[in-house]
């Protein structure tokens, strides 16, 4: 064979091999849609059901831009199950993980593992603990509302309806969760402003049944209590049920946080005074949009993005 032709064939063969190798490590997959994993907390909570629906609706409207895998755990305290979910997403080689962590510290190592694997990680809903992030020498952007400000708005609305010295109780979320800490702080900010007496603050674990039992005990212990400040609406529902059982429904005021549909009805009926809307249907969408932008720019995002949180009262729902 002519030496010139032989050299040309060898060059073509090497070029073809090079393309095959590049494709095998991902450089030839530019046309492939990115795969985004949404990892939530309890799907038994209407808030996260709404979040998931919002994310799915958004993906359906942008089906040519990305694929979505959405999943969650059975209850908000099952941290190990959520860690396993993230590990599964790493094994499936998703391009980005948008996570509402069940624990502000425990999920950081597995998310760091994802980050080290080249996966974009965006934190939504419950912010990762800053000190724990520093210890792991990693940073993830938080896309979500200012929980403290939101709770303070709700607390202020309650405070205007009470008088100085009135006894109130806080039903808080899971101890150690950043959003639980911030919402409790926001309620305390409002209580201090209006000189309310916070006689107790106890965890309802974000759940209706637990909050119901906690509220029943508080009602018995503090017969002159005038209000409950609840760190989410699921717990507010449990408190209302406890008040009903004690014959005090409508006599003790209740406020919540999340603006789920069941609470909207109770606000209209005057059984709950107010709640906060952090727009569950859009919260995951904000995180997904941020992840997609990071994938387009090929830069790991680190800057936080604050999203809206609004006061909801009977005036908003008419």
C-alpha positions in Angstrom: 0.0 0.0 0.0 1.2 3.5 -0.8 2.9 4.9 2.4 1.0 8.2 2.1 -2.3 6.4 2.1 -1.2 4.2 5.0 -0.3 7.2 7.1 -3.7 8.8 6.3 -5.5 5.7 7.4 -3.6 5.5 10.6 -4.3 9.2 11.4 -8.1 8.6 10.7 -8.1 5.6 12.9 -6.4 7.5 15.8 -8.8 10.4 15.4 -11.8 8.0 15.6 -10.4 6.3 18.7 -9.8 9.7 20.3 -13.5 10.7 19.7 -14.6 7.4 21.2 -12.5 7.9 24.3 -13.7 11.5 24.8 -17.3 10.3 24.4 -16.8 7.6 27.0 -15.7 10.1 29.6 -18.6 12.5 28.9 -17.1 15.1 26.7 -19.1 14.0 23.7 -22.4 14.2 25.6 -23.1 17.9 25.2 -26.5 17.2 23.6 -27.6 15.0 26.5 -30.1 16.6 28.8 -28.9 17.1 32.4 -30.5 14.9 35.0 -31.6 16.8 38.1 -32.4 15.0 41.4 -34.8 16.6 43.8 -34.4 15.1 47.3 -37.0 16.2 49.8 -38.1 15.5 53.3 -41.4 13.8 54.2 -43.8 13.4 51.3 -46.5 12.9 53.9 -46.3 16.6 54.5 -48.5 18.6 52.2 -45.7 21.2 51.9 -43.4 18.8 50.2 -46.2 17.3 48.1 -46.8 20.9 46.8 -43.0 21.3 46.3 -42.8 18.1 44.2 -45.8 19.0 42.1 -44.3 22.4 41.4 -41.0 20.8 40.3 -42.8 18.3 38.1 -45.0 20.9 36.5 -41.9 23.0 35.7 -40.1 20.0 34.2 -43.1 19.3 32.0 -43.0 22.8 30.7 -39.2 22.5 30.1 -38.9 18.8 29.2 -36.4 19.6 26.4 -34.0 21.2 28.9 -33.6 18.6 31.7 -34.9 15.4 33.2 -36.1 15.2 36.8 -35.9 12.5 39.4 -37.9 13.4 42.6 -37.9 11.5 45.8 -38.4 11.9 49.5 -38.4 10.1 52.8 -41.4 8.7 54.8 -40.9 11.0 57.8 -38.8 14.0 58.5 -36.7 12.4 61.2 -35.5 9.5 59.0 -32.1 11.1 58.3 -30.4 7.8 57.3 -33.0 7.1 54.6 -32.3 10.5 53.1 -28.6 9.9 53.2 -29.2 6.7 51.3 -31.3 8.6 48.7 -28.4 10.9 48.0 -26.0 8.0 47.7 -28.4 6.4 45.2 -28.4 9.6 43.2 -24.6 9.7 43.2 -24.6 6.1 41.9 -27.0 7.0 39.2 -24.6 9.8 38.1 -27.1 12.6 38.2 -25.8 16.0 37.1 -27.2 18.0 40.1 -28.9 17.4 43.4 -31.4 19.9 44.8 -31.9 18.9 48.4 -34.1 19.9 51.3 -32.1 18.2 54.1 -33.8 16.5 57.0 -30.8 17.5 59.2 -28.6 20.6 58.8 -25.4 18.7 59.7 -25.8 15.0 59.0 -26.4 15.4 55.2 -23.3 17.5 54.6 -20.8 14.6 54.3 -22.9 12.7 51.7 -23.5 16.0 49.8 -19.7 16.6 49.9 -19.3 13.1 48.3 -21.6 14.2 45.6 -19.8 17.4 45.1 -16.5 15.6 44.9 -18.0 13.4 42.2 -18.6 16.5 40.1 -22.3 16.8 40.9 -23.8 20.3 41.5 -25.5 20.5 44.9 -28.0 23.1 45.7 -29.5 23.4 49.3 -33.2 24.5 49.6 -35.7 24.8 52.4 -33.5 23.9 55.4 -30.1 25.6 55.4 -27.0 23.6 56.1 -25.1 24.4 59.3 -22.3 26.9 58.6 -19.9 25.6 61.1 -20.4 22.0 59.9 -19.8 23.2 56.3 -16.6 24.9 57.4 -15.4 21.7 59.2 -16.0 19.7 56.0 -14.3 22.4 54.0 -17.2 22.6 51.6 -19.8 25.2 50.6 -23.2 24.8 49.0 -25.5 27.6 48.0 -28.8 28.0 49.9 -31.8 28.9 47.8 -34.7 29.7 50.0 -36.5 32.2 52.3 -35.3 34.0 55.4 -37.2 31.8 57.9 -36.5 34.1 60.8 -38.0 37.1 59.0 -41.0 35.0 57.9 -41.7 33.8 61.4 -41.3 37.3 62.8 -43.9 38.6 60.3 -46.4 36.0 61.6 -45.4 36.7 65.2 -45.9 40.4 64.7 -49.4 39.8 63.4 -50.2 37.8 66.5 -48.6 40.3 68.8 -50.8 43.1 67.5 -53.8 41.0 68.5 -52.5 40.4 72.1 -51.4 42.6 75.0 -48.1 42.8 76.9 -47.7 40.0 79.4 -49.9 37.5 77.6 -48.6 34.0 77.9 -47.7 32.2 74.6 -46.1 28.9 73.7 -43.8 28.0 70.8 -44.1 24.6 69.1 -40.8 24.3 67.3 -39.5 21.9 64.7 -36.8 19.3 65.0 -34.0 20.6 67.3 -30.9 21.4 65.4 -32.6 21.9 62.1 -31.6 25.4 60.8 -35.1 26.4 59.7 -36.5 25.2 63.1 -33.9 27.4 64.9 -34.6 30.4 62.7 -38.4 30.2 63.0 -38.2 29.9 66.7 -35.9 32.9 66.8 -38.3 34.9 64.6 -41.2 34.1 67.0 -39.1 35.1 69.9 -38.2 38.4 68.2 -41.8 39.2 67.8 -42.6 38.1 71.4 -39.9 40.4 72.7 -41.2 43.3 70.6 -44.7 43.0 71.9 -43.6 42.0 75.4 -45.3 38.6 75.3 -44.4 36.0 77.9 -43.1 32.8 76.2 -43.8 30.3 78.9 -42.4 27.3 77.0 -41.0 26.2 73.7 -41.2 22.5 72.9 -40.5 20.4 69.8 -43.4 18.9 67.8 -40.9 17.2 65.4 -42.7 19.0 62.4 -45.5 16.4 62.8 -49.2 16.7 63.5 -49.5 13.8 66.0 -46.4 14.8 68.0 -47.6 18.5 68.1 -51.0 17.3 69.3 -49.6 15.5 72.3 -47.2 18.4 73.1 -50.0 21.0 72.9 -52.3 18.9 75.1 -49.6 18.9 77.8 -49.0 22.6 77.5 -52.8 23.4 77.7 -53.0 21.5 81.0 -49.8 23.0 82.4 -50.7 26.6 81.4 -54.5 27.1 81.7 -54.1 30.9 81.2 -52.2 30.5 77.9 -53.5 32.8 75.1 -51.6 31.6 72.0 -49.5 29.0 70.2 -46.8 29.9 67.7 -46.2 26.9 65.5 -43.1 26.5 63.3 -45.0 24.7 60.6 -48.6 24.2 59.6 -48.6 20.4 60.2 -48.0 21.1 63.8 -50.6 23.9 63.9 -53.1 21.3 62.8 -52.2 19.2 65.7 -52.5 22.1 68.1 -56.0 23.0 66.8 -57.0 19.4 67.4 -55.7 19.5 70.9 -57.6 22.7 71.6 -60.8 21.1 70.2 -60.4 18.2 72.5 -59.8 20.5 75.5 -62.9 22.6 74.6 -60.7 25.6 73.9 -60.9 25.9 70.2 -61.2 29.6 69.2 -60.3 30.6 72.8 -56.5 30.2 72.3 -55.0 31.8 69.1 -52.8 29.7 66.8 -50.3 30.8 64.1 -48.3 28.6 61.8 -45.8 28.6 58.9 -46.1 27.1 55.3 -49.6 28.0 54.1 -50.8 24.5 53.3 -54.4 24.2 52.1 -55.8 22.7 55.3 -54.6 25.7 57.2 -56.0 28.1 54.7 -59.5 26.7 55.4 -58.9 27.1 59.2 -57.8 30.7 58.7 -61.0 31.4 56.8 -62.9 29.8 59.7 -61.0 31.9 62.3 -59.5 28.9 64.0 -55.9 29.8 62.9 -54.9 33.5 62.9 -52.1 33.5 60.3 -49.3 31.6 58.6 -46.3 32.3 56.3 -46.1 31.3 52.6 -42.6 30.4 51.4 -44.2 29.4 48.1 -43.6 25.6 48.2 -44.7 25.2 44.6 -41.8 27.4 43.5 -39.1 26.7 46.1 -37.7 23.6 44.3 -38.1 25.4 41.0 -35.8 28.2 42.2 -33.2 25.5 43.2 -33.5 23.7 39.9 -33.1 26.9 37.9 -30.0 27.7 40.0 -28.6 24.2 39.3 -29.2 24.4 35.6 -27.4 27.7 35.4 -24.4 26.2 37.2 -24.4 23.4 34.7 -24.5 25.8 31.8 -21.6 27.9 33.1 -19.6 24.9 34.4 -19.1 26.6 37.7 -20.0 25.1 41.1 -22.3 27.7 42.7 -21.6 29.1 46.1 -23.7 32.3 46.5 -27.0 32.1 48.4 -30.2 33.3 46.8 -33.0 34.6 49.1 -36.6 33.8 47.9 -39.9 35.4 49.0 -41.8 34.6 52.2 -45.2 36.3 52.7 -47.7 36.8 55.6 -51.0 35.0 55.0 -54.1 36.1 56.9 -57.8 36.0 56.3 -57.5 39.2 54.2 -55.2 37.4 51.7 -57.6 34.5 51.3 -60.9 36.3 50.7 
